[in-house]
Structure formats: structure tokens, C-alpha cells
């Protein structure tokens, strides 16, 4: 069991959600190219694969990311996250409750294992923040592009997450570089205002 990489705000700035169904067999190539282009975190998502299939891809991805000091988060699958020494797991509102995932991780020998949760309403955000997530980084997702990432970060998000902006792009490297530049621009504007 390796120690998980801390999921700091800096490591969550440029966050690729790599949907294996969308990546259609080019996951390893996308991971390598994404890290080289400036991705600071990758979340692996596969809603349909068997545990062994997802573990195989997640393990290979973990190896690539560990060498680059980029954290790996596994979507929905605590079993896979723990099996491959991922740096965290992420769930939605309709998935297994965060409190239960934390208990399961602790029982498996991973106390304090990072569990992220998606929120879509103010009430969900308030409930999430009332749990153990008092100083939780905020990562915006949904429609994120190079055209709006700067404004999102300037408004207060710690980072941006994206799926189709990269996996559906003819030039994913250019998209990532543009998003990373926009995030840095938003951070500069936010710091200037303070």
C-alpha cells in the first residue's frame, strides 16, 4: 500500500475525467499526452466494465501517473481505487453514500482515504460541506472549455474538470494547453482582485 498523493488545490486545477467508453481503446495514449500537455489530475471513469477490466486499465494508468506525480481518482469504484492504490474515489449523489465509503476504506486499512462527491444544487453542496469536507477544494465540471475556464476559476473554483472537451477533440493536447492557460489566467485575475 503506497501513500496516496495529497489532493491539493494545485493538483486539481486541470482535471481530466477520462471516460473509457469515450476513449475507445486509446486511454494510455490520452493519459501520456494529457500529462505532457498540463493535466494535473485524472479521474478514470468506466460505468460498464468488470472489476478486473477496470483494475487492469486503472493499474496501468496509475503507473503512468505515479511517475509524473499526477494523482489518479477512480469514479464510483472504491474496490478498484483501493486495489490499484489510487489517490481517491469520486461519487455522485445517487452512488454509495460518502460516509459508507469512508467506513469501507477505513476497514480496508485506508483511514482518511479521499472521497469526492458531485453536487448539482446549493443544498447538496451545503450537505457535502457539513460532512467532513470543511476545507474541500471546489472543482467545476459541466460544459468546461478553454473559452470559459478562466471565468470559472476567477469566480472562485479551485480547478476545472472536463470530459468531452478533450476526449472528443481532434487535438486533445491543444485543448488541454488552452484550458490550462485559461485556468492560470483566471487565477491571476482572482489574485489581482484580492
C-alpha positions as CSV (number, residue, x, y, z in Angstrom):
1,X,0.0,0.0,0.0
2,X,1.6,3.3,-1.2
3,X,0.7,6.5,0.5
4,X,-1.9,8.5,-1.6
5,X,-0.9,11.7,-3.1
6,X,-2.4,14.7,-1.4
7,X,-5.3,16.1,-3.5
8,X,-4.3,19.7,-3.1
9,X,-6.0,22.6,-4.9
10,X,-2.9,22.8,-7.2
11,X,-3.3,19.2,-8.2
12,X,-6.9,19.6,-9.0
13,X,-6.5,22.7,-11.3
14,X,-6.7,20.9,-14.7
15,X,-8.7,17.8,-14.1
16,X,-9.4,15.3,-16.9
17,X,-12.3,12.9,-16.4
18,X,-11.2,10.0,-18.7
19,X,-14.3,8.1,-19.7
20,X,-13.0,4.8,-21.0
21,X,-16.1,4.4,-23.3
22,X,-15.3,7.7,-25.0
23,X,-11.5,7.0,-25.1
24,X,-12.3,3.9,-27.2
25,X,-9.0,2.0,-26.7
26,X,-6.7,5.0,-26.6
27,X,-6.7,5.6,-22.8
28,X,-2.9,5.1,-22.3
29,X,-2.1,7.4,-25.2
30,X,-4.5,10.0,-23.9
31,X,-3.1,9.8,-20.4
32,X,0.5,10.3,-21.7
33,X,-0.4,13.1,-23.9
34,X,-2.7,14.8,-21.3
35,X,0.0,14.8,-18.6
36,X,2.6,16.2,-21.1
37,X,0.1,18.9,-22.0
38,X,-0.6,20.0,-18.4
39,X,-3.3,17.9,-16.8
40,X,-2.8,17.9,-13.1
41,X,-5.2,15.1,-12.1
42,X,-7.0,12.3,-13.9
43,X,-10.2,10.6,-12.9
44,X,-10.8,7.3,-14.5
45,X,-14.5,6.6,-15.3
46,X,-15.9,3.3,-16.6
47,X,-19.5,2.6,-15.7
48,X,-19.8,-0.7,-17.6
49,X,-16.5,-2.6,-17.3
50,X,-16.0,-5.5,-14.9
51,X,-13.9,-5.0,-11.9
52,X,-11.0,-6.9,-13.5
53,X,-11.1,-4.9,-16.7
54,X,-11.3,-1.6,-14.8
55,X,-8.5,-2.6,-12.5
56,X,-6.3,-3.5,-15.4
57,X,-6.7,-0.1,-17.0
58,X,-6.6,1.7,-13.7
59,X,-3.4,-0.1,-12.7
60,X,-1.7,0.8,-16.0
61,X,-2.9,4.4,-15.7
62,X,-1.7,4.5,-12.0
63,X,1.8,3.5,-13.1
64,X,2.0,6.3,-15.8
65,X,0.6,8.9,-13.4
66,X,2.7,8.0,-10.4
67,X,5.9,8.6,-12.4
68,X,4.6,12.0,-13.4
69,X,3.3,12.9,-9.8
70,X,-0.2,13.3,-11.1
71,X,-3.0,11.9,-8.9
72,X,-5.4,9.2,-10.0
73,X,-9.0,9.3,-8.9
74,X,-11.4,6.4,-9.7
75,X,-15.0,7.1,-10.4
76,X,-17.6,5.2,-8.3
77,X,-15.5,2.2,-7.7
78,X,-13.9,2.1,-4.2
79,X,-12.9,-1.5,-4.8
80,X,-10.9,-0.6,-7.8
81,X,-9.4,2.6,-6.3
82,X,-8.1,0.6,-3.3
83,X,-6.8,-2.3,-5.4
84,X,-4.7,-0.1,-7.6
85,X,-3.5,2.4,-4.9
86,X,-5.4,5.3,-6.4
87,X,-5.3,8.6,-4.7
88,X,-9.0,8.9,-4.2
89,X,-12.5,7.9,-5.3
90,X,-15.3,10.1,-6.6
91,X,-19.1,9.5,-6.4
92,X,-22.3,11.2,-7.4
93,X,-25.4,11.9,-5.4
94,X,-27.0,8.6,-6.4
95,X,-24.0,6.4,-5.7
96,X,-22.9,4.8,-2.5
97,X,-23.1,7.3,0.4
98,X,-19.8,9.1,1.3
99,X,-20.0,8.0,4.9
100,X,-20.3,4.4,4.0
101,X,-17.3,4.6,1.5
102,X,-15.2,6.2,4.2
103,X,-16.1,3.4,6.6
104,X,-15.3,0.7,4.0
105,X,-12.0,2.4,3.2
106,X,-11.0,2.5,6.9
107,X,-11.9,-1.1,7.4
108,X,-9.8,-2.0,4.4
109,X,-6.8,-0.2,6.0
110,X,-7.1,3.2,4.3
111,X,-8.3,5.6,7.0
112,X,-8.8,9.1,5.6
113,X,-9.0,7.9,2.0
114,X,-10.1,10.8,-0.1
115,X,-13.7,10.6,-1.3
116,X,-15.0,13.3,-3.6
117,X,-18.7,14.0,-4.2
118,X,-20.5,15.7,-7.1
119,X,-23.1,18.3,-6.2
120,X,-25.6,20.0,-8.6
121,X,-27.6,22.1,-6.2
122,X,-26.8,24.5,-3.4
123,X,-28.5,22.2,-0.9
124,X,-26.3,19.3,-2.0
125,X,-23.2,21.5,-1.7
126,X,-24.2,22.6,1.9
127,X,-24.7,19.0,2.9
128,X,-21.4,17.9,1.4
129,X,-19.6,20.7,3.2
130,X,-21.2,19.9,6.5
131,X,-19.8,16.4,6.4
132,X,-16.0,16.1,6.8
133,X,-15.3,18.4,3.9
134,X,-14.8,21.7,5.6
135,X,-11.9,22.9,3.6
136,X,-12.7,21.0,0.4
137,X,-11.3,22.1,-3.0
138,X,-14.1,23.0,-5.5
139,X,-13.7,21.7,-9.0
140,X,-16.2,22.9,-11.6
141,X,-17.4,20.4,-14.2
142,X,-20.0,20.5,-17.0
143,X,-19.5,22.4,-20.2
144,X,-16.0,23.5,-19.3
145,X,-13.9,24.7,-22.2
146,X,-10.9,26.9,-22.9
147,X,-13.5,29.7,-23.5
148,X,-14.9,29.7,-20.0
149,X,-12.3,28.1,-17.7
150,X,-10.7,31.5,-16.9
151,X,-14.1,33.0,-15.7
152,X,-14.9,29.8,-13.7
153,X,-11.6,30.0,-11.8
154,X,-11.8,33.7,-11.4
155,X,-15.2,33.3,-9.8
156,X,-13.7,31.0,-7.1
157,X,-13.4,27.4,-8.4
158,X,-10.0,25.8,-7.5
159,X,-10.0,24.0,-10.8
160,X,-11.9,22.7,-13.7
161,X,-12.8,19.2,-14.8
162,X,-13.6,18.2,-18.3
163,X,-14.5,15.1,-20.3
164,X,-15.6,15.8,-23.9
165,X,-13.6,18.9,-24.4
166,X,-10.6,16.5,-24.6
167,X,-11.8,13.0,-25.4
168,X,-14.0,14.3,-28.3
169,X,-11.4,16.7,-29.6
170,X,-9.3,16.2,-32.8
171,X,-6.4,17.8,-30.9
172,X,-6.7,16.9,-27.2
173,X,-3.2,18.3,-26.5
174,X,-4.1,21.8,-27.8
175,X,-7.4,21.7,-25.8
176,X,-5.6,20.9,-22.6
177,X,-3.0,23.5,-23.1
178,X,-5.7,26.1,-23.8
179,X,-7.7,25.1,-20.7
180,X,-4.5,25.1,-18.6
181,X,-3.7,28.6,-19.8
182,X,-7.2,29.8,-19.2
183,X,-7.1,28.4,-15.6
184,X,-3.8,30.2,-15.0
185,X,-5.3,33.4,-16.4
186,X,-8.3,33.1,-14.0
187,X,-6.1,32.5,-11.0
188,X,-4.1,35.6,-11.9
189,X,-7.2,37.7,-12.2
190,X,-8.6,36.4,-8.9
191,X,-5.3,37.1,-7.1
192,X,-5.2,40.6,-8.6
193,X,-8.7,41.4,-7.3
194,X,-7.7,40.2,-3.8
